Amino acid sequence: FEGRAPSAVYVQRGKNSDSGTEVQPASFEGLDQYQVNEEALHTVVYETRARKNDEEIRLLRYVNRISSDAHIAMMRGARPGLMEYQLES
């Protein structure tokens, strides 16, 4: 990181719109040696969370299908007295 000599380090800080909790910015030893921007990333990250292109939508549908299939398989394997961790294995 030091060899790159950035003019600024961007870290995310702001309120999570889903949970209402404050997003804590990343921190590392020596960060105080750089100009730190805690404002710019938050807006950009939250805007990109809300906007998806066709490929992202296709991928989300694919992973949701996998997750749904896995949940159905677990429900089919559930029996009285069986613990959740046993279904996961």
C-alpha positions as CSV (number, residue, x, y, z in Angstrom):
1,F,0.0,0.0,0.0
2,E,2.8,2.4,0.9
3,G,4.5,1.9,-2.4
4,R,1.5,3.1,-4.3
5,A,1.4,6.4,-2.4
6,P,-2.3,7.2,-2.8
7,S,-3.4,10.8,-2.6
8,A,-6.4,9.7,-0.5
9,V,-7.8,6.6,1.1
10,Y,-11.6,6.0,0.7
11,V,-13.4,4.2,3.5
12,Q,-17.1,3.7,3.9
13,R,-18.9,5.3,6.8
14,G,-22.6,6.0,7.0
15,K,-26.0,4.6,8.2
16,N,-27.1,1.2,6.8
17,S,-30.5,1.8,5.3
18,D,-31.7,-1.7,6.1
19,S,-30.7,-2.1,9.7
20,G,-30.3,1.5,10.8
21,T,-26.8,0.7,12.2
22,E,-23.8,2.9,11.6
23,V,-21.3,1.3,9.1
24,Q,-17.9,1.5,10.7
25,P,-15.1,2.5,8.4
26,A,-12.1,0.2,7.8
27,S,-9.0,1.0,9.8
28,F,-5.4,-0.1,9.7
29,E,-2.1,0.8,11.2
30,G,-0.7,3.9,9.5
31,L,-4.1,5.1,8.1
32,D,-3.5,8.4,9.9
33,Q,-0.7,9.1,7.4
34,Y,-3.1,9.5,4.6
35,Q,-5.9,11.8,3.7
36,V,-9.0,9.8,4.5
37,N,-12.4,10.3,2.8
38,E,-15.3,8.7,4.8
39,E,-18.1,10.2,2.8
40,A,-17.7,9.4,-0.9
41,L,-18.1,5.6,-0.8
42,H,-21.2,5.3,1.2
43,T,-23.5,6.9,-1.4
44,V,-21.9,5.0,-4.3
45,V,-22.1,1.7,-2.5
46,Y,-25.8,2.1,-1.6
47,E,-26.7,3.3,-5.1
48,T,-25.1,0.3,-6.7
49,R,-26.9,-2.0,-4.3
50,A,-30.2,-0.7,-5.6
51,R,-29.3,-0.9,-9.3
52,K,-28.7,-4.2,-11.1
53,N,-27.9,-4.9,-14.7
54,D,-29.3,-7.9,-16.6
55,E,-26.3,-10.1,-15.8
56,E,-26.5,-9.3,-12.1
57,I,-30.3,-10.1,-12.1
58,R,-29.6,-13.4,-13.9
59,L,-26.9,-14.3,-11.4
60,L,-29.2,-13.4,-8.4
61,R,-32.0,-15.6,-9.8
62,Y,-29.5,-18.5,-10.2
63,V,-28.1,-18.3,-6.7
64,N,-31.7,-17.9,-5.3
65,R,-32.7,-21.1,-7.1
66,I,-29.7,-22.9,-5.6
67,S,-30.6,-21.6,-2.1
68,S,-34.2,-22.5,-2.5
69,D,-33.4,-26.1,-3.7
70,A,-31.0,-26.5,-0.7
71,H,-33.7,-25.4,1.8
72,I,-36.3,-27.7,0.2
73,A,-33.8,-30.6,0.5
74,M,-33.2,-29.8,4.2
75,M,-36.9,-29.6,4.9
76,R,-37.4,-33.0,3.3
77,G,-34.6,-34.5,5.4
78,A,-36.0,-33.0,8.7
79,R,-37.3,-35.4,11.3
80,P,-38.4,-35.0,14.9
81,G,-35.4,-34.8,17.2
82,L,-33.0,-34.0,14.4
83,M,-30.9,-30.9,15.1
84,E,-30.3,-28.2,12.5
85,Y,-26.6,-28.8,12.4
86,Q,-27.2,-32.4,11.5
87,L,-29.2,-31.3,8.5
88,E,-26.4,-29.0,7.4
89,S,-23.8,-31.8,7.3
